[in-house]
């Protein structure tokens, strides 16, 4: 038997811009608050494992905490789309089977990850979308989302202004806005028996066209888990991940390599194929974990019984 572990991330991207926007807009988002939030999420997921819960439920609980924090582009902190609202994606996967569930372009649930878990556990489907998925969220009694929050509004205003100065026009700034934000939150959990579960949630790229789908709800692109190999969750520009399937590639890579090596090889493949810069968290059945990225930063945390570590600017590889 191994030692249970949960690793989480808060989104790969240009976090220096997020912190400057937060300081100017009085949001209270700082490096310390972000690190505390990912640590809290990892420990919450670990508690589920220690109470006998499954790895996929542990990963979903960690992600739910990140959605509720309002500090990240997921759940309460979800970014604003081109129609002025929010549309969120989420996914979960159990290494047993494997089985997966995901939701696309939902607007109603406060916690899309819980709706994705319901899709996996209670329906014969893998992915459900739009108003039909929203209808299910109401029927099963998930809390409703309050709508765009101060984080999303403040960051959009600041980053449009900041990037307009950097790129010369408001239109060009809007095109590049998604590259500036840390996006997507995710978790990988491994129990004492080596079973693996993953979860992911995102508000999507800022100012995206309504109906746009990124990598987060797509198994193999945004997440993947398979008992005996491990689990991985991806963050960054979703279009690049959709075209390169880094989560599946990284999990398959753990057949012969450590999580850190498998993750870096997958990210190198993405850069060669698409030029994209992404981040990723990984864990093996033995409980070895890694948090790797080719962006400026990615908040991450790792929780084991009696020990929690976290970081932001530097990768982590055991």
NUZA-341101 format. One record per residue (C-alpha): residue number from 1; residue in one letter; x, y negated, z negated. Coordinates in steps of 0.5 Angstrom, whole numbers, plus 500, padded with zeros to 3 digits. Layout:
! residues N
<r num="NUM" residu="a" xx="X" yy="Y" zz="Z"/>
...
END
This chain:
! residues 318
<r num="1" residu="x" xx="500" yy="500" zz="500"/>
<r num="2" residu="x" xx="502" yy="493" zz="502"/>
<r num="3" residu="x" xx="501" yy="486" zz="499"/>
<r num="4" residu="x" xx="495" yy="482" zz="501"/>
<r num="5" residu="x" xx="497" yy="476" zz="505"/>
<r num="6" residu="x" xx="493" yy="470" zz="508"/>
<r num="7" residu="x" xx="496" yy="465" zz="513"/>
<r num="8" residu="x" xx="492" yy="459" zz="515"/>
<r num="9" residu="x" xx="494" yy="453" zz="520"/>
<r num="10" residu="x" xx="491" yy="446" zz="520"/>
<r num="11" residu="x" xx="492" yy="445" zz="528"/>
<r num="12" residu="x" xx="498" yy="444" zz="532"/>
<r num="13" residu="x" xx="499" yy="437" zz="535"/>
<r num="14" residu="x" xx="502" yy="430" zz="534"/>
<r num="15" residu="x" xx="500" yy="429" zz="526"/>
<r num="16" residu="x" xx="504" yy="423" zz="526"/>
<r num="17" residu="x" xx="499" yy="419" zz="530"/>
<r num="18" residu="x" xx="494" yy="422" zz="525"/>
<r num="19" residu="x" xx="497" yy="420" zz="519"/>
<r num="20" residu="x" xx="498" yy="413" zz="522"/>
<r num="21" residu="x" xx="491" yy="412" zz="524"/>
<r num="22" residu="x" xx="489" yy="415" zz="517"/>
<r num="23" residu="x" xx="493" yy="410" zz="514"/>
<r num="24" residu="x" xx="490" yy="404" zz="518"/>
<r num="25" residu="x" xx="483" yy="406" zz="517"/>
<r num="26" residu="x" xx="483" yy="408" zz="510"/>
<r num="27" residu="x" xx="481" yy="415" zz="511"/>
<r num="28" residu="x" xx="485" yy="418" zz="505"/>
<r num="29" residu="x" xx="489" yy="423" zz="510"/>
<r num="30" residu="x" xx="496" yy="424" zz="508"/>
<r num="31" residu="x" xx="501" yy="430" zz="509"/>
<r num="32" residu="x" xx="500" yy="432" zz="501"/>
<r num="33" residu="x" xx="492" yy="432" zz="502"/>
<r num="34" residu="x" xx="493" yy="436" zz="509"/>
<r num="35" residu="x" xx="498" yy="441" zz="505"/>
<r num="36" residu="x" xx="494" yy="442" zz="499"/>
<r num="37" residu="x" xx="488" yy="443" zz="504"/>
<r num="38" residu="x" xx="491" yy="449" zz="507"/>
<r num="39" residu="x" xx="494" yy="452" zz="501"/>
<r num="40" residu="x" xx="487" yy="452" zz="498"/>
<r num="41" residu="x" xx="484" yy="455" zz="504"/>
<r num="42" residu="x" xx="489" yy="460" zz="504"/>
<r num="43" residu="x" xx="488" yy="462" zz="497"/>
<r num="44" residu="x" xx="481" yy="462" zz="498"/>
<r num="45" residu="x" xx="482" yy="467" zz="503"/>
<r num="46" residu="x" xx="486" yy="471" zz="498"/>
<r num="47" residu="x" xx="481" yy="471" zz="493"/>
<r num="48" residu="x" xx="476" yy="475" zz="498"/>
<r num="49" residu="x" xx="481" yy="480" zz="499"/>
<r num="50" residu="x" xx="483" yy="481" zz="492"/>
<r num="51" residu="x" xx="475" yy="482" zz="490"/>
<r num="52" residu="x" xx="475" yy="488" zz="495"/>
<r num="53" residu="x" xx="473" yy="484" zz="501"/>
<r num="54" residu="x" xx="475" yy="485" zz="508"/>
<r num="55" residu="x" xx="480" yy="482" zz="512"/>
<r num="56" residu="x" xx="475" yy="478" zz="517"/>
<r num="57" residu="x" xx="471" yy="476" zz="511"/>
<r num="58" residu="x" xx="477" yy="473" zz="508"/>
<r num="59" residu="x" xx="480" yy="470" zz="514"/>
<r num="60" residu="x" xx="473" yy="467" zz="515"/>
<r num="61" residu="x" xx="472" yy="464" zz="508"/>
<r num="62" residu="x" xx="479" yy="461" zz="509"/>
<r num="63" residu="x" xx="477" yy="457" zz="515"/>
<r num="64" residu="x" xx="470" yy="455" zz="512"/>
<r num="65" residu="x" xx="474" yy="452" zz="507"/>
<r num="66" residu="x" xx="478" yy="448" zz="512"/>
<r num="67" residu="x" xx="471" yy="446" zz="516"/>
<r num="68" residu="x" xx="469" yy="443" zz="509"/>
<r num="69" residu="x" xx="475" yy="439" zz="508"/>
<r num="70" residu="x" xx="473" yy="434" zz="513"/>
<r num="71" residu="x" xx="481" yy="433" zz="514"/>
<r num="72" residu="x" xx="481" yy="437" zz="521"/>
<r num="73" residu="x" xx="478" yy="438" zz="527"/>
<r num="74" residu="x" xx="473" yy="443" zz="525"/>
<r num="75" residu="x" xx="467" yy="443" zz="522"/>
<r num="76" residu="x" xx="465" yy="436" zz="518"/>
<r num="77" residu="x" xx="472" yy="433" zz="521"/>
<r num="78" residu="x" xx="470" yy="435" zz="528"/>
<r num="79" residu="x" xx="472" yy="431" zz="534"/>
<r num="80" residu="x" xx="467" yy="427" zz="538"/>
<r num="81" residu="x" xx="465" yy="429" zz="545"/>
<r num="82" residu="x" xx="464" yy="424" zz="551"/>
<r num="83" residu="x" xx="456" yy="424" zz="550"/>
<r num="84" residu="x" xx="458" yy="421" zz="543"/>
<r num="85" residu="x" xx="456" yy="428" zz="539"/>
<r num="86" residu="x" xx="460" yy="434" zz="537"/>
<r num="87" residu="x" xx="460" yy="441" zz="540"/>
<r num="88" residu="x" xx="464" yy="446" zz="536"/>
<r num="89" residu="x" xx="467" yy="453" zz="538"/>
<r num="90" residu="x" xx="469" yy="459" zz="533"/>
<r num="91" residu="x" xx="471" yy="466" zz="533"/>
<r num="92" residu="x" xx="472" yy="472" zz="528"/>
<r num="93" residu="x" xx="475" yy="479" zz="530"/>
<r num="94" residu="x" xx="476" yy="485" zz="526"/>
<r num="95" residu="x" xx="482" yy="489" zz="527"/>
<r num="96" residu="x" xx="478" yy="495" zz="526"/>
<r num="97" residu="x" xx="474" yy="497" zz="533"/>
<r num="98" residu="x" xx="476" yy="492" zz="534"/>
<r num="99" residu="x" xx="470" yy="488" zz="534"/>
<r num="100" residu="x" xx="469" yy="480" zz="535"/>
<r num="101" residu="x" xx="464" yy="475" zz="535"/>
<r num="102" residu="x" xx="464" yy="468" zz="537"/>
<r num="103" residu="x" xx="460" yy="462" zz="538"/>
<r num="104" residu="x" xx="461" yy="456" zz="544"/>
<r num="105" residu="x" xx="458" yy="449" zz="544"/>
<r num="106" residu="x" xx="454" yy="449" zz="538"/>
<r num="107" residu="x" xx="452" yy="443" zz="535"/>
<r num="108" residu="x" xx="447" yy="445" zz="529"/>
<r num="109" residu="x" xx="451" yy="449" zz="524"/>
<r num="110" residu="x" xx="456" yy="446" zz="518"/>
<r num="111" residu="x" xx="460" yy="452" zz="519"/>
<r num="112" residu="x" xx="461" yy="455" zz="526"/>
<r num="113" residu="x" xx="465" yy="460" zz="523"/>
<r num="114" residu="x" xx="460" yy="463" zz="519"/>
<r num="115" residu="x" xx="455" yy="464" zz="525"/>
<r num="116" residu="x" xx="461" yy="467" zz="529"/>
<r num="117" residu="x" xx="461" yy="472" zz="523"/>
<r num="118" residu="x" xx="454" yy="473" zz="524"/>
<r num="119" residu="x" xx="454" yy="475" zz="531"/>
<r num="120" residu="x" xx="460" yy="480" zz="530"/>
<r num="121" residu="x" xx="456" yy="483" zz="524"/>
<r num="122" residu="x" xx="449" yy="483" zz="526"/>
<r num="123" residu="x" xx="448" yy="483" zz="534"/>
<r num="124" residu="x" xx="451" yy="487" zz="539"/>
<r num="125" residu="x" xx="454" yy="481" zz="543"/>
<r num="126" residu="x" xx="461" yy="478" zz="542"/>
<r num="127" residu="x" xx="460" yy="471" zz="545"/>
<r num="128" residu="x" xx="453" yy="467" zz="544"/>
<r num="129" residu="x" xx="453" yy="459" zz="546"/>
<r num="130" residu="x" xx="449" yy="453" zz="546"/>
<r num="131" residu="x" xx="442" yy="452" zz="543"/>
<r num="132" residu="x" xx="441" yy="459" zz="543"/>
<r num="133" residu="x" xx="446" yy="460" zz="538"/>
<r num="134" residu="x" xx="444" yy="454" zz="534"/>
<r num="135" residu="x" xx="437" yy="457" zz="534"/>
<r num="136" residu="x" xx="440" yy="463" zz="530"/>
<r num="137" residu="x" xx="444" yy="459" zz="525"/>
<r num="138" residu="x" xx="437" yy="455" zz="523"/>
<r num="139" residu="x" xx="434" yy="462" zz="523"/>
<r num="140" residu="x" xx="439" yy="465" zz="518"/>
<r num="141" residu="x" xx="439" yy="459" zz="514"/>
<r num="142" residu="x" xx="446" yy="456" zz="515"/>
<r num="143" residu="x" xx="447" yy="449" zz="513"/>
<r num="144" residu="x" xx="446" yy="444" zz="518"/>
<r num="145" residu="x" xx="452" yy="439" zz="520"/>
<r num="146" residu="x" xx="451" yy="432" zz="518"/>
<r num="147" residu="x" xx="454" yy="429" zz="525"/>
<r num="148" residu="x" xx="460" yy="425" zz="527"/>
<r num="149" residu="x" xx="464" yy="423" zz="521"/>
<r num="150" residu="x" xx="469" yy="418" zz="519"/>
<r num="151" residu="x" xx="475" yy="422" zz="521"/>
<r num="152" residu="x" xx="473" yy="423" zz="528"/>
<r num="153" residu="x" xx="470" yy="416" zz="529"/>
<r num="154" residu="x" xx="476" yy="413" zz="526"/>
<r num="155" residu="x" xx="481" yy="417" zz="530"/>
<r num="156" residu="x" xx="478" yy="416" zz="536"/>
<r num="157" residu="x" xx="478" yy="409" zz="536"/>
<r num="158" residu="x" xx="485" yy="409" zz="533"/>
<r num="159" residu="x" xx="488" yy="414" zz="538"/>
<r num="160" residu="x" xx="485" yy="410" zz="544"/>
<r num="161" residu="x" xx="488" yy="404" zz="542"/>
<r num="162" residu="x" xx="495" yy="407" zz="541"/>
<r num="163" residu="x" xx="495" yy="411" zz="547"/>
<r num="164" residu="x" xx="492" yy="405" zz="551"/>
<r num="165" residu="x" xx="499" yy="402" zz="549"/>
<r num="166" residu="x" xx="503" yy="408" zz="551"/>
<r num="167" residu="x" xx="500" yy="410" zz="557"/>
<r num="168" residu="x" xx="497" yy="403" zz="560"/>
<r num="169" residu="x" xx="490" yy="404" zz="561"/>
<r num="170" residu="x" xx="484" yy="406" zz="557"/>
<r num="171" residu="x" xx="482" yy="412" zz="562"/>
<r num="172" residu="x" xx="489" yy="415" zz="562"/>
<r num="173" residu="x" xx="489" yy="414" zz="554"/>
<r num="174" residu="x" xx="482" yy="418" zz="554"/>
<r num="175" residu="x" xx="485" yy="424" zz="558"/>
<r num="176" residu="x" xx="491" yy="425" zz="554"/>
<r num="177" residu="x" xx="487" yy="424" zz="547"/>
<r num="178" residu="x" xx="486" yy="431" zz="546"/>
<r num="179" residu="x" xx="494" yy="432" zz="546"/>
<r num="180" residu="x" xx="495" yy="427" zz="541"/>
<r num="181" residu="x" xx="490" yy="431" zz="535"/>
<r num="182" residu="x" xx="492" yy="437" zz="531"/>
<r num="183" residu="x" xx="486" yy="441" zz="533"/>
<r num="184" residu="x" xx="483" yy="448" zz="531"/>
<r num="185" residu="x" xx="484" yy="451" zz="524"/>
<r num="186" residu="x" xx="485" yy="458" zz="523"/>
<r num="187" residu="x" xx="487" yy="464" zz="519"/>
<r num="188" residu="x" xx="490" yy="471" zz="519"/>
<r num="189" residu="x" xx="488" yy="476" zz="513"/>
<r num="190" residu="x" xx="492" yy="483" zz="512"/>
<r num="191" residu="x" xx="489" yy="487" zz="506"/>
<r num="192" residu="x" xx="493" yy="492" zz="502"/>
<r num="193" residu="x" xx="492" yy="497" zz="507"/>
<r num="194" residu="x" xx="494" yy="494" zz="513"/>
<r num="195" residu="x" xx="488" yy="492" zz="516"/>
<r num="196" residu="x" xx="487" yy="485" zz="519"/>
<r num="197" residu="x" xx="482" yy="480" zz="521"/>
<r num="198" residu="x" xx="482" yy="473" zz="524"/>
<r num="199" residu="x" xx="478" yy="467" zz="524"/>
<r num="200" residu="x" xx="478" yy="460" zz="528"/>
<r num="201" residu="x" xx="474" yy="454" zz="529"/>
<r num="202" residu="x" xx="475" yy="448" zz="532"/>
<r num="203" residu="x" xx="471" yy="441" zz="534"/>
<r num="204" residu="x" xx="474" yy="442" zz="541"/>
<r num="205" residu="x" xx="478" yy="436" zz="545"/>
<r num="206" residu="x" xx="476" yy="429" zz="543"/>
<r num="207" residu="x" xx="472" yy="426" zz="549"/>
<r num="208" residu="x" xx="471" yy="433" zz="552"/>
<r num="209" residu="x" xx="465" yy="433" zz="557"/>
<r num="210" residu="x" xx="459" yy="437" zz="554"/>
<r num="211" residu="x" xx="460" yy="444" zz="555"/>
<r num="212" residu="x" xx="467" yy="445" zz="556"/>
<r num="213" residu="x" xx="470" yy="451" zz="553"/>
<r num="214" residu="x" xx="477" yy="452" zz="550"/>
<r num="215" residu="x" xx="481" yy="458" zz="548"/>
<r num="216" residu="x" xx="478" yy="458" zz="541"/>
<r num="217" residu="x" xx="472" yy="463" zz="542"/>
<r num="218" residu="x" xx="475" yy="467" zz="547"/>
<r num="219" residu="x" xx="479" yy="474" zz="544"/>
<r num="220" residu="x" xx="486" yy="474" zz="547"/>
<r num="221" residu="x" xx="486" yy="467" zz="548"/>
<r num="222" residu="x" xx="485" yy="463" zz="542"/>
<r num="223" residu="x" xx="485" yy="470" zz="537"/>
<r num="224" residu="x" xx="486" yy="477" zz="537"/>
<r num="225" residu="x" xx="487" yy="482" zz="532"/>
<r num="226" residu="x" xx="488" yy="490" zz="532"/>
<r num="227" residu="x" xx="489" yy="494" zz="526"/>
<r num="228" residu="x" xx="496" yy="498" zz="527"/>
<r num="229" residu="x" xx="499" yy="492" zz="531"/>
<r num="230" residu="x" xx="497" yy="485" zz="527"/>
<r num="231" residu="x" xx="493" yy="479" zz="528"/>
<r num="232" residu="x" xx="494" yy="472" zz="531"/>
<r num="233" residu="x" xx="491" yy="465" zz="532"/>
<r num="234" residu="x" xx="493" yy="460" zz="537"/>
<r num="235" residu="x" xx="492" yy="452" zz="537"/>
<r num="236" residu="x" xx="493" yy="447" zz="542"/>
<r num="237" residu="x" xx="491" yy="445" zz="549"/>
<r num="238" residu="x" xx="486" yy="450" zz="550"/>
<r num="239" residu="x" xx="486" yy="450" zz="557"/>
<r num="240" residu="x" xx="493" yy="452" zz="557"/>
<r num="241" residu="x" xx="492" yy="458" zz="552"/>
<r num="242" residu="x" xx="486" yy="460" zz="557"/>
<r num="243" residu="x" xx="491" yy="461" zz="563"/>
<r num="244" residu="x" xx="496" yy="465" zz="559"/>
<r num="245" residu="x" xx="492" yy="469" zz="553"/>
<r num="246" residu="x" xx="498" yy="468" zz="548"/>
<r num="247" residu="x" xx="494" yy="471" zz="542"/>
<r num="248" residu="x" xx="493" yy="478" zz="546"/>
<r num="249" residu="x" xx="501" yy="477" zz="548"/>
<r num="250" residu="x" xx="503" yy="476" zz="541"/>
<r num="251" residu="x" xx="499" yy="482" zz="538"/>
<r num="252" residu="x" xx="502" yy="486" zz="543"/>
<r num="253" residu="x" xx="509" yy="484" zz="542"/>
<r num="254" residu="x" xx="509" yy="486" zz="535"/>
<r num="255" residu="x" xx="509" yy="493" zz="537"/>
<r num="256" residu="x" xx="517" yy="492" zz="538"/>
<r num="257" residu="x" xx="518" yy="485" zz="535"/>
<r num="258" residu="x" xx="517" yy="481" zz="528"/>
<r num="259" residu="x" xx="511" yy="476" zz="528"/>
<r num="260" residu="x" xx="516" yy="471" zz="529"/>
<r num="261" residu="x" xx="519" yy="473" zz="535"/>
<r num="262" residu="x" xx="513" yy="476" zz="538"/>
<r num="263" residu="x" xx="510" yy="469" zz="537"/>
<r num="264" residu="x" xx="516" yy="465" zz="540"/>
<r num="265" residu="x" xx="516" yy="469" zz="546"/>
<r num="266" residu="x" xx="509" yy="468" zz="547"/>
<r num="267" residu="x" xx="509" yy="461" zz="546"/>
<r num="268" residu="x" xx="515" yy="461" zz="551"/>
<r num="269" residu="x" xx="511" yy="465" zz="556"/>
<r num="270" residu="x" xx="506" yy="459" zz="555"/>
<r num="271" residu="x" xx="511" yy="454" zz="557"/>
<r num="272" residu="x" xx="514" yy="457" zz="563"/>
<r num="273" residu="x" xx="507" yy="459" zz="566"/>
<r num="274" residu="x" xx="503" yy="452" zz="564"/>
<r num="275" residu="x" xx="508" yy="447" zz="561"/>
<r num="276" residu="x" xx="503" yy="447" zz="555"/>
<r num="277" residu="x" xx="505" yy="446" zz="548"/>
<r num="278" residu="x" xx="502" yy="451" zz="543"/>
<r num="279" residu="x" xx="502" yy="453" zz="536"/>
<r num="280" residu="x" xx="501" yy="460" zz="533"/>
<r num="281" residu="x" xx="500" yy="464" zz="526"/>
<r num="282" residu="x" xx="501" yy="471" zz="526"/>
<r num="283" residu="x" xx="501" yy="477" zz="521"/>
<r num="284" residu="x" xx="503" yy="484" zz="521"/>
<r num="285" residu="x" xx="500" yy="490" zz="518"/>
<r num="286" residu="x" xx="506" yy="490" zz="513"/>
<r num="287" residu="x" xx="504" yy="483" zz="511"/>
<r num="288" residu="x" xx="510" yy="480" zz="515"/>
<r num="289" residu="x" xx="508" yy="473" zz="517"/>
<r num="290" residu="x" xx="510" yy="467" zz="521"/>
<r num="291" residu="x" xx="507" yy="460" zz="523"/>
<r num="292" residu="x" xx="511" yy="458" zz="530"/>
<r num="293" residu="x" xx="509" yy="452" zz="534"/>
<r num="294" residu="x" xx="512" yy="448" zz="540"/>
<r num="295" residu="x" xx="508" yy="441" zz="538"/>
<r num="296" residu="x" xx="511" yy="436" zz="533"/>
<r num="297" residu="x" xx="508" yy="439" zz="527"/>
<r num="298" residu="x" xx="503" yy="444" zz="525"/>
<r num="299" residu="x" xx="500" yy="445" zz="518"/>
<r num="300" residu="x" xx="500" yy="452" zz="515"/>
<r num="301" residu="x" xx="500" yy="456" zz="508"/>
<r num="302" residu="x" xx="501" yy="463" zz="506"/>
<r num="303" residu="x" xx="498" yy="466" zz="500"/>
<r num="304" residu="x" xx="500" yy="472" zz="496"/>
<r num="305" residu="x" xx="498" yy="474" zz="489"/>
<r num="306" residu="x" xx="502" yy="469" zz="485"/>
<r num="307" residu="x" xx="505" yy="465" zz="490"/>
<r num="308" residu="x" xx="503" yy="460" zz="496"/>
<r num="309" residu="x" xx="508" yy="456" zz="500"/>
<r num="310" residu="x" xx="506" yy="451" zz="506"/>
<r num="311" residu="x" xx="509" yy="447" zz="511"/>
<r num="312" residu="x" xx="508" yy="442" zz="516"/>
<r num="313" residu="x" xx="514" yy="439" zz="520"/>
<r num="314" residu="x" xx="518" yy="446" zz="520"/>
<r num="315" residu="x" xx="516" yy="453" zz="523"/>
<r num="316" residu="x" xx="516" yy="459" zz="518"/>
<r num="317" residu="x" xx="518" yy="466" zz="519"/>
<r num="318" residu="x" xx="519" yy="471" zz="514"/>
END
